[in-house]
Amino acid sequence: MPMEDVEMRRMVLREINKRHLDTSLMDVHVIHGVVYIRGTVRGIRGHNVDVKQELEIIRRILRQKPGIRDVVVDAIIR
C-alpha cells in the first residue's frame, strides 16, 4: 500500500471516529485515493443517531479532502 494511502486511511479513521458510530465491524481501505467503507455500521448505544445521515456527512467531508478521489460506502446499516 502506498504511503499516501496509509496516511489517508488514518485521516479517514479520525474523521469517522468524530461521529457517534459503532465501527467495530467496519473496514476502511484507501486504494489510489479512493476510500472504501465496508462492513456493518450502527449508532453507539445511548445516542440517537441516524446512521445513514452520518455516513453521508462523512462522505461529504472526505470528498473535500485533498487527495481523495472518491468515497465508496458499501456498509450494512443497523
Backbone as a chain_set.jsonl record, in Angstrom:
{"seq": "MPMEDVEMRRMVLREINKRHLDTSLMDVHVIHGVVYIRGTVRGIRGHNVDVKQELEIIRRILRQKPGIRDVVVDAIIR", "coords": {"N": [[0.849, -1.181, 0.0], [0.678, 2.161, -0.947], [2.365, 4.913, 0.676], [0.928, 7.317, 0.774], [-1.714, 6.432, 0.697], [-1.841, 5.08, 3.114], [-1.559, 7.178, 4.965], [-3.839, 8.661, 4.275], [-5.816, 6.831, 5.008], [-5.534, 6.821, 7.791], [-6.356, 9.457, 8.315], [-9.001, 9.311, 7.413], [-10.073, 7.471, 9.26], [-9.824, 9.012, 11.593], [-11.693, 11.05, 11.037], [-14.079, 9.541, 10.877], [-14.212, 8.579, 13.488], [-14.98, 10.803, 14.893], [-17.667, 10.88, 14.891], [-20.787, 9.606, 16.28], [-20.69, 6.663, 16.024], [-20.731, 3.107, 15.954], [-18.145, 1.398, 14.926], [-16.91, -1.002, 14.993], [-17.251, -3.28, 13.479], [-16.577, -2.53, 10.962], [-14.718, -1.95, 7.971], [-12.062, -0.033, 6.615], [-10.546, 1.006, 3.708], [-8.059, 2.437, 1.623], [-7.36, 2.992, -1.649], [-5.297, 4.113, -4.021], [-6.25, 6.731, -3.6], [-8.992, 6.379, -3.469], [-11.562, 5.877, -1.23], [-12.789, 3.169, 0.567], [-15.479, 2.095, 2.369], [-16.634, -0.417, 4.265], [-18.673, -3.089, 5.631], [-20.386, -3.477, 8.777], [-22.276, -0.927, 10.233], [-23.378, 0.903, 12.989], [-25.297, 2.956, 15.258], [-23.878, 4.317, 18.25], [-24.674, 2.908, 21.359], [-27.029, 4.542, 23.385], [-26.977, 6.928, 22.105], [-28.964, 8.795, 19.968], [-28.884, 8.295, 16.784], [-28.916, 8.945, 13.327], [-27.803, 6.742, 11.276], [-27.44, 6.437, 8.507], [-27.544, 9.105, 7.617], [-25.316, 10.11, 9.001], [-23.237, 8.674, 7.745], [-23.437, 9.797, 5.216], [-22.708, 12.435, 5.756], [-20.055, 11.998, 6.532], [-19.079, 11.038, 4.088], [-19.34, 13.374, 2.485], [-17.59, 15.143, 3.833], [-15.14, 13.792, 3.557], [-14.801, 13.769, 0.757], [-14.061, 16.334, 0.254], [-11.488, 16.522, 1.07], [-8.025, 16.931, 0.306], [-6.527, 14.905, -2.182], [-8.252, 12.764, -1.99], [-10.094, 10.92, -4.153], [-12.542, 9.64, -4.506], [-15.34, 8.307, -2.621], [-16.49, 5.312, -1.521], [-19.192, 3.847, -0.146], [-20.116, 0.946, 1.164], [-21.827, -0.337, 3.121], [-23.51, -2.123, 5.728], [-26.252, -0.997, 7.373], [-27.237, -0.751, 10.65]], "CA": [[0.0, 0.0, 0.0], [1.48, 3.387, -0.976], [2.368, 5.694, 1.916], [-0.155, 8.308, 0.727], [-2.949, 5.744, 1.062], [-1.765, 4.795, 4.556], [-1.848, 8.446, 5.661], [-5.248, 8.991, 4.035], [-6.628, 5.919, 5.815], [-5.501, 7.344, 9.166], [-7.178, 10.658, 8.332], [-10.389, 8.85, 7.285], [-10.461, 6.896, 10.551], [-10.006, 10.12, 12.542], [-12.971, 11.706, 10.725], [-15.16, 8.632, 11.251], [-14.266, 8.468, 14.945], [-15.589, 12.015, 15.446], [-19.115, 10.673, 14.865], [-21.292, 8.648, 17.28], [-20.94, 5.422, 15.301], [-20.016, 1.892, 16.336], [-17.476, 0.969, 13.694], [-16.095, -2.165, 15.331], [-17.411, -4.286, 12.427], [-16.402, -1.813, 9.711], [-13.369, -1.896, 7.408], [-11.762, 1.126, 5.779], [-9.375, 0.838, 2.853], [-7.832, 3.502, 0.648], [-6.564, 2.487, -2.765], [-5.054, 5.172, -5.008], [-7.085, 7.893, -3.316], [-10.406, 6.021, -3.366], [-11.864, 5.36, 0.102], [-13.815, 2.125, 0.609], [-16.009, 1.858, 3.712], [-17.434, -1.639, 4.165], [-18.951, -3.776, 6.885], [-21.605, -3.122, 9.498], [-22.166, 0.323, 10.99], [-24.577, 1.223, 13.77], [-25.105, 4.029, 16.215], [-23.408, 3.939, 19.582], [-25.764, 2.795, 22.326], [-27.221, 5.735, 24.213], [-27.027, 8.106, 21.23], [-29.977, 8.68, 18.924], [-28.122, 8.677, 15.605], [-29.342, 8.481, 12.008], [-26.539, 6.211, 10.75], [-27.359, 6.747, 7.074], [-27.204, 10.52, 7.506], [-23.939, 10.265, 9.46], [-22.35, 8.191, 6.683], [-23.463, 10.782, 4.134], [-21.892, 13.558, 6.228], [-18.668, 11.542, 6.433], [-18.747, 11.006, 2.663], [-19.155, 14.754, 2.011], [-16.365, 15.694, 4.436], [-13.974, 13.141, 2.961], [-14.645, 14.151, -0.645], [-13.46, 17.669, 0.222], [-10.092, 16.42, 1.497], [-7.088, 16.807, -0.807], [-6.006, 13.58, -2.464], [-9.31, 11.753, -2.041], [-10.751, 10.99, -5.455], [-13.921, 9.17, -4.384], [-15.654, 7.576, -1.392], [-17.459, 4.252, -1.799], [-19.739, 3.307, 1.095], [-20.812, -0.318, 0.934], [-21.961, -0.764, 4.507], [-24.807, -2.548, 6.239], [-26.63, -0.064, 8.431], [-28.079, -1.398, 11.666]], "C": [[0.894, 1.244, 0.0], [1.318, 4.207, 0.306], [1.242, 6.737, 1.931], [-1.478, 7.669, 1.152], [-2.978, 5.418, 2.548], [-2.122, 6.044, 5.353], [-3.307, 8.846, 5.48], [-6.157, 8.105, 4.871], [-6.668, 6.394, 7.265], [-6.407, 8.564, 9.301], [-8.658, 10.281, 8.259], [-10.879, 8.291, 8.619], [-10.66, 7.981, 11.61], [-11.347, 10.814, 12.303], [-14.148, 10.832, 11.165], [-15.32, 8.572, 12.761], [-14.811, 9.719, 15.625], [-17.103, 11.868, 15.561], [-19.509, 9.639, 15.929], [-21.693, 7.343, 16.594], [-20.114, 4.283, 15.882], [-19.442, 1.32, 15.044], [-16.626, -0.278, 13.924], [-16.185, -3.268, 14.272], [-17.248, -3.675, 11.036], [-14.939, -1.855, 9.278], [-13.236, -0.65, 6.556], [-10.482, 0.842, 5.024], [-9.278, 2.04, 1.94], [-6.901, 2.941, -0.407], [-6.495, 3.579, -3.818], [-6.024, 6.341, -4.841], [-8.574, 7.619, -3.259], [-10.624, 5.336, -2.015], [-13.001, 4.348, -0.015], [-14.199, 1.889, 2.065], [-16.97, 0.69, 3.593], [-17.675, -2.225, 5.542], [-20.268, -3.331, 7.481], [-21.357, -1.883, 10.342], [-23.481, 0.536, 11.727], [-24.25, 2.364, 14.717], [-24.602, 3.49, 17.537], [-24.597, 3.944, 20.531], [-25.822, 4.051, 23.188], [-27.262, 7.017, 23.408], [-28.064, 7.846, 20.147], [-29.358, 9.211, 17.628], [-28.781, 8.109, 14.353], [-28.074, 8.045, 11.277], [-26.371, 6.549, 9.272], [-26.95, 8.199, 6.851], [-25.757, 10.765, 7.942], [-22.942, 9.797, 8.399], [-22.313, 9.164, 5.508], [-22.636, 12.016, 4.51], [-20.411, 13.206, 6.098], [-18.224, 11.541, 4.978], [-18.474, 12.417, 2.129], [-17.868, 15.366, 2.551], [-15.135, 15.112, 3.746], [-13.742, 13.569, 1.521], [-14.018, 15.537, -0.795], [-11.98, 17.644, 0.579], [-9.179, 16.27, 0.276], [-6.592, 15.364, -0.953], [-7.054, 12.492, -2.516], [-10.102, 11.958, -3.324], [-12.212, 10.585, -5.384], [-14.082, 8.446, -3.054], [-16.764, 6.588, -1.731], [-17.906, 3.674, -0.453], [-20.583, 2.087, 0.735], [-20.985, -0.965, 2.305], [-23.383, -1.197, 4.805], [-25.105, -1.644, 7.432], [-27.584, -0.768, 9.38], [-28.597, -0.383, 12.635]], "O": [[1.774, 1.371, 0.852], [0.26, 4.191, 0.935], [0.667, 7.009, 2.985], [-2.267, 8.28, 1.873], [-4.037, 5.476, 3.174], [-2.898, 5.975, 6.306], [-3.944, 9.317, 6.422], [-7.169, 8.577, 5.391], [-7.724, 6.37, 7.897], [-7.138, 8.693, 10.283], [-9.481, 10.864, 8.965], [-11.985, 8.608, 9.055], [-11.567, 7.878, 12.436], [-12.06, 11.131, 13.255], [-15.105, 11.33, 11.758], [-16.443, 8.52, 13.264], [-15.077, 9.693, 16.827], [-17.75, 12.652, 16.256], [-18.663, 8.891, 16.418], [-22.864, 6.964, 16.579], [-18.953, 4.463, 16.252], [-20.173, 0.824, 14.187], [-15.725, -0.573, 13.138], [-15.285, -4.103, 14.179], [-17.723, -4.235, 10.048], [-14.035, -1.802, 10.111], [-14.173, -0.254, 5.862], [-9.463, 0.484, 5.614], [-10.294, 2.599, 1.527], [-5.801, 2.478, -0.106], [-7.502, 3.93, -4.433], [-6.55, 6.871, -5.82], [-9.354, 8.542, -3.022], [-9.964, 4.348, -1.694], [-14.039, 4.628, -0.614], [-13.36, 1.53, 2.891], [-17.992, 0.78, 2.912], [-16.974, -1.901, 6.501], [-21.158, -2.864, 6.77], [-20.367, -1.794, 11.069], [-24.56, 0.368, 11.158], [-23.086, 2.693, 14.947], [-24.869, 2.343, 17.896], [-25.42, 4.86, 20.513], [-24.799, 4.553, 23.656], [-27.547, 8.084, 23.953], [-28.044, 6.805, 19.49], [-29.312, 10.42, 17.402], [-29.159, 6.938, 14.319], [-27.355, 8.878, 10.725], [-25.276, 6.906, 8.837], [-26.111, 8.489, 5.999], [-25.049, 11.55, 7.311], [-21.92, 10.446, 8.177], [-21.271, 9.335, 4.875], [-21.94, 12.575, 3.662], [-19.612, 14.01, 5.618], [-17.122, 11.991, 4.664], [-17.5, 12.634, 1.409], [-17.138, 16.03, 1.816], [-14.206, 15.839, 3.395], [-12.594, 13.717, 1.103], [-13.501, 15.872, -1.861], [-11.288, 18.647, 0.406], [-9.52, 15.567, -0.675], [-6.281, 14.698, 0.034], [-6.789, 11.405, -3.028], [-10.695, 13.013, -3.554], [-13.039, 11.124, -6.119], [-13.104, 8.026, -2.437], [-17.844, 6.98, -2.174], [-17.109, 3.091, 0.282], [-21.623, 2.198, 0.087], [-20.378, -1.993, 2.61], [-24.338, -0.7, 4.208], [-24.314, -1.543, 8.37], [-28.607, -1.312, 8.965], [-29.324, -0.732, 13.565]]}, "num_chains": 1, "name": "protein.A"}
